[in-house]
Amino acid sequence: MKIAIAGATGRMGKMLIEAVLNTSDAQLVGALEHTSCPQLGEDAGSFLGKKTGVQISSDVAAVLANAEFLIDFTRPEGTMAHLAMAEKTGTKMIIGTTGLSADQITNLKKASSKLAIVFAPNMSVGVNATFKLLEIAAKMLNQGYDIEIIEAHHRHKVDAPSGTALKMGEVIADALGERLDDVAVYAREGHTGERKEGSIGFATIRGGDIVGDHTVLFAGDGERIEISHKSSSRQSYAQGSLRAARFLQTQSSGLYDMQDVLGLRK
């Protein structure tokens, strides 16, 4: 698999590069960064003390021309620019970028009519197993339980709630026959009154170097059920991304997520 990495000098980008270099069926063929990145022109493996022969570049067209896959965990505006070029080069995309607007997601769907894309707020296999557990739990605990989603991330994360937390909310709401937009409560302050029955609450924590913790609380009378996933490193995201690339090898077009990759779709 000929793979290019977007955001090559970031925390996730470095983890992805290392994972590709250590994977026998993958080859690093490109490393993308923005035009003002001070590492442009450096070898993409220099942070590991390795020479890969791949220079960090801001030339999207040149990088994607040599790549079968682009793994992108950047910002929405960057991902959309990469998507526009990928449509021209036919480069399949694995997108873990969060915070995309409704219009940007619509653009993804349009592009997927001719381009194969895996788009997921979290590429971790464990997180996606957790989504399935939440679906089952929500169907079983659909009466008499209040639902809260608590997530924690590092101080540098710029969107809230996290894409993973929102996906958890969507999975639960769908299992209950609801739309998340109709039942979500994202903030509480002052005299809020009693909790509205059927609502799904969100709480966000930002601090330190927390990679990503998510807990869903089903609180009933006399008992609580908690389903949690805690990440200690970004390695699980990198390995999930490579698994997504392998899945896309047999897809010519379409918009998929990790439930498709893992065979968990109904």
C-alpha positions in Angstrom: 0.0 0.0 0.0 1.5 3.3 -1.1 0.5 5.8 1.7 0.9 9.5 2.2 0.4 11.2 5.5 -1.1 14.7 6.0 0.0 16.7 9.0 3.3 14.8 9.0 5.0 16.8 11.8 2.1 16.7 14.2 1.7 14.2 17.1 -0.7 12.0 15.1 1.3 12.5 11.9 4.5 11.2 13.4 2.7 8.2 14.9 1.2 7.4 11.5 4.6 7.7 9.8 6.2 5.4 12.4 3.3 2.8 12.0 3.7 2.8 8.1 7.4 2.4 8.3 7.0 -0.6 10.7 4.3 -2.3 8.6 5.4 -4.8 6.0 2.6 -4.3 3.5 2.7 -0.5 3.6 5.1 2.0 2.0 5.5 5.7 2.9 5.4 7.7 -0.4 4.5 11.2 0.8 4.4 13.5 3.8 2.3 16.7 3.6 2.5 19.9 5.7 1.3 23.5 5.4 3.3 26.0 3.5 4.7 27.7 6.6 5.9 24.5 8.3 9.6 24.9 9.2 10.3 21.2 8.5 9.5 21.4 4.8 12.2 19.7 2.8 13.3 17.5 5.7 13.2 13.7 5.6 9.8 12.5 6.9 11.6 10.0 9.2 14.1 12.4 10.7 12.3 12.5 14.0 13.0 8.7 14.3 16.6 9.1 13.1 15.7 7.3 9.9 16.2 8.2 6.3 13.1 7.3 4.3 13.8 9.2 1.1 10.5 11.0 1.5 10.7 14.7 2.0 8.0 16.7 3.8 6.2 18.8 1.2 3.4 21.3 0.9 2.8 20.4 -2.8 -0.5 18.4 -2.5 -0.7 17.6 -6.1 2.8 16.1 -6.3 2.4 14.1 -3.1 -1.0 12.6 -4.0 0.2 11.8 -7.6 2.4 9.0 -6.1 0.0 7.8 -3.4 -2.8 5.2 -3.4 -4.0 6.4 0.0 -3.9 9.6 2.0 -4.3 9.3 5.8 -5.5 12.7 7.1 -5.9 13.7 10.8 -5.6 17.4 10.3 -8.0 20.4 10.4 -11.3 20.6 8.5 -10.0 23.3 6.0 -6.9 21.2 5.3 -8.8 18.0 4.8 -11.2 19.7 2.4 -8.3 21.0 0.3 -6.7 17.6 0.3 -10.1 16.0 -0.7 -10.4 18.3 -3.7 -7.0 17.2 -5.0 -7.6 13.5 -4.2 -10.7 13.6 -6.5 -8.4 14.6 -9.3 -5.6 12.0 -8.6 -7.9 9.2 -7.5 -6.2 8.9 -4.2 -8.3 7.0 -1.6 -8.7 8.8 1.7 -8.7 7.7 5.4 -10.0 10.7 7.3 -9.9 11.0 11.1 -10.3 14.8 11.2 -13.0 16.0 13.6 -15.0 19.2 13.7 -16.2 19.1 10.1 -19.3 21.2 9.4 -22.5 19.8 7.8 -21.5 21.4 4.5 -18.1 19.8 4.6 -19.6 16.4 5.4 -21.9 16.9 2.4 -18.8 17.5 0.2 -17.3 14.2 1.5 -20.5 12.4 0.5 -20.4 14.0 -3.0 -16.7 13.1 -3.5 -17.4 9.5 -2.4 -19.5 8.9 -5.5 -16.2 8.5 -7.4 -13.7 8.1 -4.5 -13.4 5.5 -1.8 -13.2 7.1 1.6 -13.2 5.9 5.2 -14.3 8.8 7.5 -14.5 8.1 11.2 -14.1 10.3 14.3 -12.0 7.6 15.9 -10.0 4.9 14.1 -9.4 2.8 17.2 -10.6 -0.7 17.0 -11.4 -0.6 20.7 -13.5 2.6 20.4 -15.5 1.1 17.5 -16.1 -2.0 19.6 -17.3 0.4 22.3 -19.8 1.9 19.8 -21.3 -1.5 19.3 -21.6 -2.1 23.1 -23.3 1.2 23.5 -25.8 0.4 20.8 -26.7 -2.9 22.6 -26.8 -1.2 26.1 -29.0 1.7 24.9 -31.6 -0.8 23.5 -31.6 -2.7 26.8 -31.6 0.4 29.0 -34.2 2.4 27.1 -36.4 3.1 30.1 -35.6 4.5 33.5 -32.0 5.5 32.8 -30.4 8.9 32.3 -27.5 9.1 29.8 -24.4 11.2 30.2 -21.3 11.2 28.0 -18.1 12.4 29.6 -15.0 13.0 27.6 -11.5 14.2 28.4 -8.6 15.3 26.0 -5.4 17.2 26.0 -5.2 21.0 26.3 -4.4 21.4 22.6 -7.7 19.9 21.2 -9.7 22.7 19.5 -13.2 21.1 19.1 -15.7 20.1 21.8 -17.3 17.8 22.4 -14.9 15.4 20.7 -15.9 13.7 17.5 -15.9 10.4 19.3 -18.2 11.6 22.0 -20.6 13.0 19.4 -20.5 9.6 17.6 -21.3 7.9 20.8 -24.3 10.2 21.2 -25.4 9.4 17.7 -25.1 5.7 18.2 -27.2 5.9 21.4 -29.8 8.2 20.0 -30.2 6.0 16.9 -30.7 2.9 19.1 -33.4 4.8 20.9 -35.1 5.9 17.7 -34.2 9.6 18.2 -32.0 12.2 16.4 -29.1 13.4 18.5 -29.8 17.0 17.6 -33.3 16.7 19.2 -32.1 15.2 22.6 -28.5 16.5 23.2 -27.7 18.8 26.0 -24.2 20.3 25.6 -24.1 22.9 28.5 -25.6 23.4 31.9 -25.3 26.6 33.9 -27.4 28.5 36.5 -31.0 27.4 37.3 -31.5 24.6 34.7 -34.5 23.0 36.2 -34.9 19.2 36.4 -33.3 17.0 33.8 -35.5 16.5 30.7 -36.5 12.9 30.3 -34.8 11.3 27.3 -32.0 13.8 27.0 -28.4 12.9 26.4 -25.9 15.1 28.3 -22.3 15.9 27.4 -19.5 17.0 29.7 -16.1 18.0 28.3 -12.7 18.1 30.1 -9.6 19.7 28.5 -6.2 19.5 30.2 -2.6 18.2 30.3 -1.7 15.5 27.8 -4.8 13.3 28.0 -4.9 11.3 24.8 -8.6 10.5 25.0 -10.9 9.2 27.6 -14.6 8.5 27.0 -17.2 7.3 29.5 -21.0 6.8 28.9 -23.0 6.7 32.1 -26.4 5.1 32.3 -27.8 6.3 35.6 -30.9 4.6 36.9 -32.6 4.4 40.3 -30.3 2.4 42.6 -27.7 1.6 40.0 -25.3 3.0 37.4 -23.8 1.3 34.4 -20.6 2.8 32.9 -19.0 1.9 29.6 -15.6 3.4 29.2 -12.7 3.6 26.7 -9.4 5.1 27.7 -6.5 5.7 25.2 -3.0 5.7 26.6 -1.4 6.4 23.2 -2.3 7.3 19.6 -0.9 3.9 18.4 -4.4 2.4 18.3 -5.6 5.2 15.9 -2.6 4.5 13.6 -3.2 0.8 13.5 -6.9 1.3 12.8 -6.0 3.7 10.0 -3.9 1.0 8.4 -6.7 -1.5 8.8 -9.0 1.0 7.0 -6.5 1.3 4.1 -6.5 -2.5 3.7 -10.3 -2.4 3.6 -10.2 0.3 0.9 -8.0 -1.8 -1.3 -11.1 -3.6 -2.5 -13.4 -0.5 -2.8 -13.5 1.8 -5.8 -15.9 4.4 -4.3 -18.2 5.0 -1.4 -18.2 6.6 2.0 -17.4 4.1 4.8 -16.6 4.2 8.6 -14.8 1.9 10.9 -18.0 -0.1 11.5 -17.8 -1.1 7.9 -14.0 -1.8 8.1 -14.5 -4.1 11.1 -17.6 -5.8 9.7 -19.9 -4.5 12.5 -22.5 -2.9 10.2 -25.9 -4.3 10.5 
